[in-house]
Amino acid sequence: MNAEFWGTETVMEFLNLYQREPVIWNPRHPHHKDREQVYDAWKRIQSRLSVQCSIKGLKKRRENLMATFRKCVVKVTRSAGAYKPEWFAYEKMASFLLAIYVPRETKAKQVRSTYGHFSLNFFDFTNTRDGSYICGESRIRVGSGG
């Protein structure tokens, strides 16, 4: 098996090794910003993985996995949990990354008018008891066309 193609077993092996190295993926880890410790963690993954791969290759593989994981997280978030990803690596990655991963999209959701003329941050709005939202001087009723 070469480094170009990784089957499901190799990806899961990589994710198990990656999970054991929170210095790489957890920004709250006390040594997360220590380049030497992060490099050492990548070297440990490289030496334990059953396939030959450069550290650069491992990082590229991680980025590809993260891109797919982010897409799944966005779909789950948008569906309020109704969407259940079928991707084989989602559950494994979610088990340790979901607690620290906050997709950018949920940090500043865009709310557009019915006509699409303007865009405001979701957090600029205050919800009122009558179901309308206040943004600055304006009151918007959701579902009434603004």
C-alpha positions in Angstrom: 0.0 0.0 0.0 1.5 3.4 -0.9 1.0 6.8 0.5 -1.1 7.9 -2.4 -4.1 5.7 -1.6 -5.3 5.1 1.9 -8.1 2.7 2.5 -10.6 3.0 5.3 -8.4 1.0 7.7 -5.4 3.3 7.1 -7.5 6.4 7.6 -9.0 5.1 10.8 -5.5 4.1 12.0 -4.3 7.6 11.2 -7.2 9.2 13.1 -6.6 7.0 16.1 -3.0 8.2 16.2 -4.0 11.8 15.5 -6.5 11.6 18.4 -3.7 10.6 20.8 -1.8 13.8 19.9 -4.0 16.6 21.2 -1.0 19.0 21.1 -1.7 19.1 17.3 -5.5 19.5 17.2 -6.5 21.0 20.5 -5.9 24.8 20.7 -6.4 24.6 24.5 -3.5 22.2 24.9 -0.8 24.1 26.9 1.9 23.2 24.2 -0.3 23.7 21.1 1.8 26.7 20.0 5.1 25.0 20.8 6.4 24.1 17.3 8.9 21.6 18.6 6.3 19.6 20.5 3.8 19.7 17.6 6.5 18.5 15.3 7.4 15.7 17.7 3.8 14.7 17.8 3.7 14.5 14.0 6.9 12.4 14.0 5.3 10.0 16.5 2.3 9.6 14.1 4.6 9.1 11.2 6.7 6.4 12.9 3.6 4.5 14.2 1.6 4.6 11.0 1.6 1.3 9.0 2.3 3.2 5.7 5.2 5.3 4.7 4.3 9.0 4.5 6.1 12.3 5.0 5.0 14.7 7.6 3.9 17.1 4.8 1.8 14.2 3.4 0.2 13.5 6.8 -0.7 17.2 7.2 -2.2 17.2 3.7 -4.2 14.1 4.6 -5.4 15.7 7.7 -6.5 18.8 5.8 -8.5 16.7 3.3 -10.2 14.8 6.2 -10.9 18.1 8.0 -12.5 19.6 4.8 -14.9 16.7 4.6 -15.5 16.8 8.3 -16.4 20.5 8.2 -18.9 19.9 5.4 -20.6 17.3 7.5 -20.6 19.5 10.6 -22.3 22.3 8.6 -24.9 20.0 7.3 -25.6 18.6 10.8 -25.8 22.2 12.2 -28.1 23.5 9.5 -30.4 20.5 9.9 -30.5 21.0 13.7 -29.2 17.5 14.1 -31.6 15.8 11.8 -28.9 15.1 9.2 -26.8 12.0 10.1 -23.6 11.8 8.1 -22.8 8.5 6.4 -19.2 9.3 5.9 -17.1 6.5 7.6 -14.8 8.9 9.4 -17.3 11.3 10.8 -18.1 9.6 14.1 -14.5 9.1 14.9 -13.5 12.7 14.2 -16.6 14.0 15.9 -15.7 12.0 19.0 -12.7 14.2 19.7 -12.9 17.3 17.4 -16.5 18.4 17.8 -15.9 19.6 21.3 -13.3 22.1 20.2 -14.4 22.7 16.6 -16.7 25.6 16.0 -17.5 26.2 12.3 -17.1 29.8 11.2 -20.5 29.8 9.6 -22.2 29.5 13.0 -20.2 32.3 14.5 -21.7 34.9 12.2 -24.8 33.6 10.4 -26.0 35.9 7.7 -29.6 37.1 7.8 -30.9 38.4 4.5 -34.0 40.4 3.8 -36.7 38.9 1.6 -35.3 40.9 -1.3 -31.7 40.2 -0.6 -30.7 43.8 -0.5 -28.8 43.7 2.7 -27.0 41.3 5.0 -26.5 41.6 8.8 -24.8 39.5 11.4 -27.3 37.3 13.3 -25.9 38.7 16.5 -26.9 42.2 15.6 -30.5 41.2 16.2 -32.5 41.1 19.5 -35.4 38.7 19.6 -38.6 40.2 21.2 -41.5 38.4 22.8 -43.9 39.0 19.8 -41.7 37.1 17.4 -40.0 40.1 15.8 -36.4 41.1 15.8 -34.9 44.5 16.5 -31.8 45.6 14.8 -30.8 49.1 15.7 -33.9 51.3 15.0 -35.6 48.7 12.8 -38.1 46.0 13.8 -38.4 43.0 11.6 -41.1 40.3 11.8 -39.9 36.9 10.6 -42.3 35.5 8.0 -44.1 38.7 7.3 -41.7 39.8 4.5 -39.7 42.2 6.7 
